[in-house]
Structures are given as structure tokens and as C-alpha cells.
Amino acid sequence: MSLDDATRDRLALAFADLAARAGVIAMEILAAPDIVARVKTDASPVCEADEKIEAMLLAELAAIAPGVPIIAEESTARGATPLPANVFLLVDPLDGTREFLARRDEFTINIALVADGAPRIGAVFAPALGELWFAGATAFGCRAAPGAHAPPPGDWRRLGVRTAPPQGPTALVSRSHLDEETQAFLRARGVTEIRETGSSVKFCRLAEGVADLYPRFGPTMEWDTAAGDAVLRAAGGAVLDPSGRPLRYGKAETGYRNGPFIALGDPAAARIC
């Protein structure tokens, strides 16, 4: 598959359009009086929305990117993981299932394409917020309605990170995974403001230039981070592992599990990490 800039931007828009259309499934289930969930073997929750959205995404992605292997959260949980490949798709049909079950707004649909260990294309849609972010060579954000197509280019805004402010950074943290290690890290780095934010929305807020860093020391999976990582990188940011290298994808040897990382709006601010 050729991944020149034009192809990346075309696929990013296709992913964004698909994620926006799939969002109506999440909102219909969210509107139901009861949401039935169960706990998977890894102790994470799964509900009807995860499974229905994933089924739609897999069917449509097979037509958008024929022949490209797809690693998706719920399929992987059932043991259906393709062999490792240099180019592959990562799908998280409902990032922030805990937020969804708590009927909070910050859950997302994530689609990413990885090549040579890096997320090259990504789309993140937050149906309850009506916000859509996507990136190939360039990162964009826009308003979008669940179930509708992605809006036309005139409604897009180009994303760009901000320079870390001299008075100290603003940090985004996980509402569901704020541990003592994270709190100690923030205290040591002179963080002036902490905002709790769910799901991959954190990467997108960094890409918008409204915050500066997002540390994560607990485990995540590649499908949790790849789409947001692609958006942030295209906006000028970085996601670094403890050695200071960009977070690597395609880690079949770990079951596609990530280690600790720091997402930064301003890569020059890596010195504070």
C-alpha cells in the first residue's frame, strides 16, 4: 500500500467518515434505560456497543482498505488476531467503556493505520461530544453528528500543538486510572493545572493546543492509543516511551500491550519528563 501524503489524507477522511457514522450505534445504546455489560478475562468491561460498533467497522474497513490486516479489541479478546504485518489497522470500537457505562460524554471510536511501527493515519470520534478529529499528513478537527457523514472541508479546523507555557504545563489525566505514580510525576514537573479527561480525547486536546502533557504509567493496548497518537503526531506533538523514543506499534510479542508513555504537545518539553 502506497502511503504518500495524499493517500494518507484520503484514508484519514474515510476513517473519520466511518467513525462518525458508527457513532449513532453508541448513542442509540446509550439512550436505552439499561446498558448490559460483562467483564472480560482481562477484567475490562465490554457491552453491546463495543460489539455492534466493531462489527460495522470491520465490515466497512475491509472495503476501504482491502487486504490490510485488522487488529480490533473485541475480536482479539475472542482470539481472532491476525499474524503480525508491517502495515495493519488498529480498531477500538469504544474507547472509554467505563465512561460510557457511567453515561459520561468522553468515550470515543478509534480507527488507525500503522506502518513501520508508527501510527500514520488516525480518526477519533466522540459521539456524545459531537467532536471528530482525524489525521493523515495533516491533523484536523471538526464538529460532527453521530450517524452523519464527516462534514466538508470548509468546516474543518487545522490542529496544532502549543509551546509549553513558561509558568508550567497543563496536564491531562485519566479519570479512571489516576494512580500515585502519575500524581508524583505531576508534582515533580511543576504542573500548574490538572484536568481529568476520559479516553483518547486526551491526545486530541493536546493536538488542539489546549493542554501540554498526558502521562500514562499503567498498561494500555495499542488500539487504545494509536488513533489519538496519529492525530497528535500530525499536529506536531509526540508520544514517547521512557527511553525518549516514539511509542512503537506492532508489538505482537507483548500481545499489543503498551508500556508507560508520556504524550506531549510540545516535543521540546520532553526535557521535563
N, C-alpha and C positions, 0 to 999 in steps of 0.2 A: 504493500500500500504506500503510495506517494503521500508524504506529509509536508508538502510545501505550504507556505503561509495561506494561500487561497484555499487549499483543501482543508486545512485546519479550521479556518474561519467558517467555511461552509458546513463542516461537520458539527462545529460548536453550535451553530444556529439550529441544525437538525436535532441535536440533543436537547437544546433549550425548548424547542417547539414540542418535542415528545414529553419532556418533563412537565411542561405546563399543561398539556392535555391530560396527562396521567393524574394531575393534581385533583381533578374532580372526584376521583375514586376516594382519595383520602378525605375530602370534605364531606362526601356522602356518608361515609362510615363514621366520621367524627360527629355528624348530626344525629346519629342514632342514639336512643336512650341508653343503651348499654353497648360497650365495646368488649368483646370476649377476647381474652389473651391467655397465653400459656407461657411457661418458662422452658427455654431450650436447654440442651445439655451443658452449654457454657454459662448458664444462669442468666442470660439476657432474655428479655421478653420478646414475643412475637405475636402479632394479631392479624386479623383478616386483611387489614390494609396492606401490611407488608407483602402478603402472598398475592393479593389481587393486582397490586401495582407491579410487582415483579413479573408476573405472567404477561401483562401488557407490554412492559418494557422489553422483555426478551423477544417477544414475537416481532415487535417493530424494529428492534436493533438488528435482527437477523436480515432485514431488508435494507436498512440504512447502511450497514457495514457487513455485507455478506462474507462469510468465511472467517471473520475475526472472532477468536475465542472470547467467551464472556464468562467472567467470574462474578457471580451475584451472591449476595449474602444468604438468602434463604435456600437457593439451590445448593450452595456449598454446605449449609447446615444439614442437608439431606444426603450429602456425599457425592454430589454431582459437580465435581471440579475438573475443568479441562486440564490437559497437560500444559506445563509452562510454555510460554511463547514470547517472542521478542516484542510483538505488538498484540495487545489484548484490551478488552473493555472491562471496567470495574463498575458494578451497579450496586447501589444501596437504595432499595425502593422506599425506605422510610428511616432516614437517619434521625435519631431522637425519638425512638418508640416510647421511651419513658415520658418524654414531653407530650407526645400525642395522647397517651393513656391518661395523663393528668389534665388533658384538654388545654394545654398551653399552646401558644402560637408557633414556637420555634422548633418545628420539625421540617425536614427537607427531603426532597427526592434528588438523588445524586447519580450522575452518569459521567464517566470519564474514560478517556482512551490513553493508555500508557504505551510508550515506545522507548526502547533502550533504557528502561528503568526509571523514566521520568514521566509525570503526567503532562501530556502535550495538549489535551483538549478536555474541557470540563463544562458541565452545566449543573447548577444548583437552583432548585425551585422551592420556595417556602409558600405552600398554598394558602395557609391561613393568614400570612402577611401580605400575600399578593405581590411578592418580590421575586425576581428572576435574575440570576447572574450567570454569565457564560463567557467562555474564552477559548480562542484558538491562539493565533498570533497576538491578538488584542483582546483585552477584557472589557466587557460591557455589563451594565445593569439596567433594569427597566421594571416598570410595573406590568403585571400580567395577571389575568383572571384564570382561576382553575378551570380546566376544561376547554379553554380557548387556545387558539394558536398564538405563538410568540408574536409580539407587536412588530410593526415595520421599523426600519432603521431610524426614521425620524423621531421615534420615541425612546431610543437608546441613549444612555449617557456613558461616555468612556470612563473607565475606572483607573485610578492612580493612587498609589500609596502616598503617605505624607512623610516628611522628615521628622525624626523623633524630636519632640519638643524639649528645649533646654531645661524646663522646670521639672521634667520627669515624665516617664511614659504612662499611658493609659493601658491597662491590661484587661483582656477578656478571659474569663474562666468558665469552666463547665459548671452549670448549676447542679448537675448530678454527680460530679466527680471532683469536687474541690477538696483535695487532701492536704495534710500537713506539709508535705514536701513542696507542693505548689505555693502554699502560703508563705513558707520560709523563703522560697525563691523570690517571691514578690517583695517581701520585706527587705531582702538584701539588695535589690536592684532599684530602690528608691521610687517604686511605683506610686504615683500620686492619685490614681483613681482605678478602682476595680469594678468591672461590670460583669454580672452573671449573664451568660448568653448560652442558649442551647444549640446543639447540633453543629453542622458545618456552616451555619450563619456566621460563626466567629471568623473564619477565613475571609468571608465576603465583606465583613465590616472592616477588616484590616485593608482589603483591596480598595474599599471606598475611601480610605484615608480618615476614618473617624476614631481609630484606636491604633495601638502600636505593637502590641505583642500578645501572644497566646501560648502559654507554656502547657505542655501536657506530659506528665510523667507516668500516668497509668496506661495500661495497654489499650490500643485501638487496632482496628483492622484496616487494611488498605482501602477497602471500599468506603470506609468512614471518611477518609481524608483526601482521596485522590482528586475528586472534582473541585473541592474548595481550594486545594493546593494548586491545581491548574489555573484557577481564576486568580489567586494571589500572585503566583509567579508571573503571569502575563501582565499584571498590574504593577510589577516592579518589586514585589516582595520576595520572601524566601521562607522555606521551611527546612530547618536544619536539625540534624541529629546531634548527639552530644560531642561528636568529633568536629562539628562545624561544617560537615558536608551536607549537601541537599539530601532530603529524605529519599530513600531508594524504594522502588516498587518492583513487584515481581518476585517477592521473597517466598517462593514456594517451599523452601526449606523450613520456614517458620509457620507454614500454614497461612501465609499472607498477613501475618501479625506485625504491627509496627512496634518499635521500641519508643523510648522517650523522644520528644522533639520540642523545638521552640519555633513557632510561626512568627515572623517579623514583618511589619510593614516596611521598615527602613533597614535593608541588609547591612548598612554601615553601623547600625546599632548592635550588631552581633557582639561587639566588644563588651556589652553589658551582660551578656549571657554566659 
